[in-house]
Amino acid sequence: MNRRIALQHLVESSRVDAEVFQLRPDYRAVVIAVDGLVPGPSDQRSEALLQAAEAHSRSLLGQTPVEQLPHVAAWRDAYRSFGAKPQRTRNSLEGLLRRAVTGLPRVNRLTDLYNAISVLHQIPLGGEDLAGYVGAPRLLRAIGTEPFDTATGGTETTEHPEPGEVVWCDDAGVTCRRWNWRQGRRTQLSDSTTTALFILDALEPMSDDALQHAADALGSHLDQLGPDVQRASLLIRAEPGRP
């Protein structure tokens, strides 16, 4: 199958369950699948993006506490809606903003890129290695028996989400817990990742235009990470008139 067609099939197979939209009807996601990435260490381009993100974070937090930033506050409310405590389990955007004050991590140019875009556009943004995926991504409310592979104290272990917790899954189990809190080891990006999946999560007050702008910025930078990068994307939102 043509690579672009395969990527398009994957994103078009992505799903958000109705129970999630019942919880937050304003939820939207852009799913981006990409292939042909050339792995590499942090470089001048990724360093410049990270420095811009750090400066943007300092500017924002110089005026407003992190928990009061509009999209951070919206995600804190979303976490409370399914029983999570945002003071203990911070959404990925809030986690990055808090780190950005003293300096974002330098990992590799792919990870640096999506972390920087997350901070610059004020949006939770997850990145995963598609080579570890089994089937298409799906956002649902957990039963509580789904496996989640993680590490505790340096030891690999399998955990399970709380019943009702909002999680991203594939056919093999949970890939990200609490919507956008912690990603699993099976699908985590690595220094050798060549094909990846990115999920941009939005709630009000983020507009559709702002969400699309963030997705376009990410896509534009991804296109520069190889001579033959292919990608496909999909916007997922609640269908009008559906419960």
C-alpha positions as CSV (number, residue, x, y, z in Angstrom):
1,M,0.0,0.0,0.0
2,N,1.2,3.5,-0.8
3,R,2.6,5.2,2.3
4,R,0.4,8.2,2.1
5,I,-2.7,6.1,1.6
6,A,-1.7,3.9,4.6
7,L,-1.2,7.0,6.7
8,Q,-4.6,8.4,5.6
9,H,-6.3,5.1,6.4
10,L,-4.8,5.2,9.9
11,V,-6.0,8.7,10.7
12,E,-9.4,8.1,9.2
13,S,-9.7,5.0,11.5
14,S,-9.1,7.1,14.6
15,R,-12.0,7.5,16.9
16,V,-13.3,9.4,19.9
17,D,-16.1,7.6,21.8
18,A,-19.4,9.3,22.4
19,E,-18.9,9.1,26.2
20,V,-15.9,11.4,25.9
21,F,-17.9,14.0,23.9
22,Q,-20.7,13.7,26.5
23,L,-18.1,14.6,29.1
24,R,-16.7,17.5,27.1
25,P,-18.7,18.4,24.0
26,D,-16.2,21.1,23.2
27,Y,-13.4,18.6,22.7
28,R,-11.6,18.5,19.4
29,A,-8.4,16.7,18.3
30,V,-6.2,16.8,15.3
31,V,-4.5,13.5,14.6
32,I,-1.3,13.6,12.4
33,A,0.4,10.5,11.1
34,V,3.8,10.9,9.5
35,D,6.4,8.6,7.9
36,G,9.9,9.2,6.4
37,L,11.3,11.0,9.4
38,V,15.1,11.0,9.5
39,P,16.2,10.6,13.2
40,G,18.7,13.0,14.6
41,P,20.0,14.6,17.8
42,S,18.9,18.1,18.9
43,D,20.2,20.6,16.3
44,Q,20.2,24.3,15.7
45,R,16.7,24.4,14.4
46,S,15.2,22.5,17.4
47,E,17.3,24.6,19.8
48,A,15.9,27.8,18.3
49,L,12.4,26.5,18.7
50,L,13.0,25.5,22.3
51,Q,14.5,28.8,23.2
52,A,11.5,30.6,21.6
53,A,9.1,28.3,23.6
54,E,11.0,29.0,26.9
55,A,10.9,32.8,26.2
56,H,7.1,32.6,25.5
57,S,6.5,30.6,28.7
58,R,8.4,33.1,30.8
59,S,6.4,36.0,29.2
60,L,3.1,34.2,29.9
61,L,4.0,33.2,33.5
62,G,5.3,36.6,34.3
63,Q,1.8,37.9,34.1
64,T,-0.5,34.9,35.0
65,P,-0.1,31.9,37.3
66,V,0.2,28.7,35.2
67,E,-3.1,27.2,36.5
68,Q,-4.9,30.4,35.4
69,L,-3.8,30.3,31.7
70,P,-7.0,29.7,29.7
71,H,-6.2,26.4,28.1
72,V,-4.4,25.0,31.2
73,A,-7.5,25.9,33.3
74,A,-9.8,24.2,30.8
75,W,-7.8,21.0,31.0
76,R,-7.8,21.1,34.8
77,D,-11.6,21.3,34.6
78,A,-11.6,18.4,32.2
79,Y,-9.5,16.3,34.5
80,R,-11.8,17.0,37.5
81,S,-14.8,15.8,35.3
82,F,-13.6,12.2,35.3
83,G,-12.2,12.2,38.9
84,A,-8.5,13.1,38.3
85,K,-6.8,15.6,40.6
86,P,-5.0,18.1,38.4
87,Q,-2.7,19.2,41.2
88,R,-1.3,15.7,41.3
89,T,-1.6,14.7,37.6
90,R,-0.9,17.6,35.4
91,N,-1.9,17.7,31.8
92,S,1.1,17.7,29.4
93,L,0.9,21.4,28.5
94,E,1.0,22.4,32.2
95,G,3.9,20.1,32.8
96,L,5.9,21.5,30.0
97,L,5.1,25.1,31.0
98,R,6.3,24.5,34.5
99,R,9.6,23.0,33.2
100,A,10.0,25.8,30.6
101,V,10.7,28.3,33.3
102,T,14.0,26.7,34.2
103,G,14.6,25.1,30.8
104,L,12.8,22.5,28.6
105,P,14.6,19.1,28.1
106,R,16.8,18.6,25.0
107,V,16.0,15.0,23.8
108,N,16.3,14.7,20.1
109,R,15.1,17.0,17.3
110,L,11.7,15.2,16.9
111,T,10.8,15.4,20.6
112,D,12.2,18.9,20.9
113,L,10.0,20.0,18.0
114,Y,6.7,18.8,19.4
115,N,7.5,20.0,22.9
116,A,8.2,23.5,21.6
117,I,5.1,23.6,19.4
118,S,3.0,22.5,22.5
119,V,4.3,25.5,24.5
120,L,4.3,28.0,21.7
121,H,0.7,27.2,20.8
122,Q,-0.5,26.5,24.3
123,I,-1.9,23.0,23.5
124,P,-1.4,19.5,24.9
125,L,0.4,17.6,22.2
126,G,1.4,13.9,22.3
127,G,3.9,12.2,20.1
128,E,4.2,8.4,19.7
129,D,6.1,5.9,17.6
130,L,3.7,4.3,15.1
131,A,6.0,1.3,14.8
132,G,4.8,0.3,18.3
133,Y,1.1,0.7,17.4
134,V,-1.4,-2.1,17.0
135,G,-4.4,-0.7,15.1
136,A,-5.7,2.8,15.2
137,P,-5.9,5.3,18.1
138,R,-9.1,5.6,20.0
139,L,-10.1,7.9,22.9
140,L,-12.4,6.3,25.4
141,R,-13.5,6.1,29.0
142,A,-11.7,3.1,30.5
143,I,-13.3,0.0,32.0
144,G,-10.3,-0.3,34.3
145,T,-8.8,-3.6,33.0
146,E,-6.9,-2.2,30.0
147,P,-3.1,-2.7,30.3
148,F,-0.8,0.2,30.4
149,D,3.0,-0.5,30.2
150,T,5.1,1.9,32.3
151,A,8.0,2.0,34.6
152,T,8.1,2.6,38.4
153,G,11.4,3.2,40.0
154,G,13.2,2.1,36.9
155,T,11.3,-1.2,36.8
156,E,9.0,-2.1,33.9
157,T,5.5,-2.7,35.1
158,T,1.9,-3.0,33.9
159,E,-0.7,-0.7,35.4
160,H,-4.4,-0.2,34.7
161,P,-6.4,3.0,34.4
162,E,-9.2,3.9,36.9
163,P,-12.7,3.0,35.7
164,G,-14.1,6.0,33.8
165,E,-10.7,7.5,33.2
166,V,-10.3,9.1,29.7
167,V,-7.5,7.3,27.9
168,W,-6.0,6.9,24.4
169,C,-5.8,3.2,23.4
170,D,-4.9,1.0,20.5
171,D,-5.8,-2.6,20.0
172,A,-3.1,-3.7,22.5
173,G,-3.9,-1.4,25.4
174,V,-3.6,2.1,26.7
175,T,-1.1,4.4,25.0
176,C,-1.7,7.5,27.1
177,R,-3.4,7.8,30.5
178,R,-5.7,10.6,31.7
179,W,-6.3,12.1,28.3
180,N,-2.8,13.7,27.9
181,W,-1.0,13.0,31.1
182,R,1.4,10.1,30.8
183,Q,2.4,8.1,27.7
184,G,3.2,4.4,27.7
185,R,6.6,2.8,27.0
186,R,5.4,0.6,24.1
187,T,4.7,3.5,21.8
188,Q,7.1,6.1,23.1
189,L,9.3,8.0,20.7
190,S,13.0,7.1,20.5
191,D,16.2,8.3,18.9
192,S,15.5,5.9,16.0
193,T,11.8,6.8,15.3
194,T,11.0,7.2,11.6
195,T,7.2,7.0,11.7
196,A,5.1,8.8,14.3
197,L,1.7,9.8,15.5
198,F,0.9,13.2,16.9
199,I,-2.4,14.2,18.7
200,L,-3.2,17.8,19.4
201,D,-6.0,18.2,22.1
202,A,-8.2,21.3,22.3
203,L,-11.0,22.5,24.5
204,E,-12.7,25.9,24.6
205,P,-11.6,28.6,24.7
206,M,-9.1,27.5,22.1
207,S,-10.7,28.2,18.7
208,D,-10.8,25.9,15.7
209,D,-8.5,28.4,13.9
210,A,-5.9,28.3,16.7
211,L,-6.0,24.5,16.7
212,Q,-5.5,24.3,13.0
213,H,-2.7,26.9,13.2
214,A,-0.9,24.7,15.7
215,A,-1.4,21.6,13.6
216,D,-0.1,23.4,10.5
217,A,3.0,24.7,12.4
218,L,3.8,21.1,13.6
219,G,3.3,19.7,10.1
220,S,5.5,22.4,8.5
221,H,8.4,21.5,10.8
222,L,7.9,17.8,10.4
223,D,8.2,18.2,6.7
224,Q,11.8,19.5,7.3
225,L,12.9,16.3,9.1
226,G,13.6,14.3,5.9
227,P,13.7,14.4,2.1
228,D,10.7,12.3,1.7
229,V,8.4,12.9,4.6
230,Q,4.8,11.9,4.1
231,R,1.9,12.8,6.4
232,A,-1.8,12.7,6.8
233,S,-4.1,14.4,9.3
234,L,-7.7,14.4,10.5
235,L,-9.8,16.7,12.7
236,I,-12.1,14.8,15.1
237,R,-15.0,16.6,16.8
238,A,-18.4,15.9,18.1
239,E,-21.0,15.5,15.3
240,P,-23.9,18.0,15.6
241,G,-27.1,16.4,16.7
242,R,-25.5,13.3,18.1
243,P,-25.9,12.5,21.8
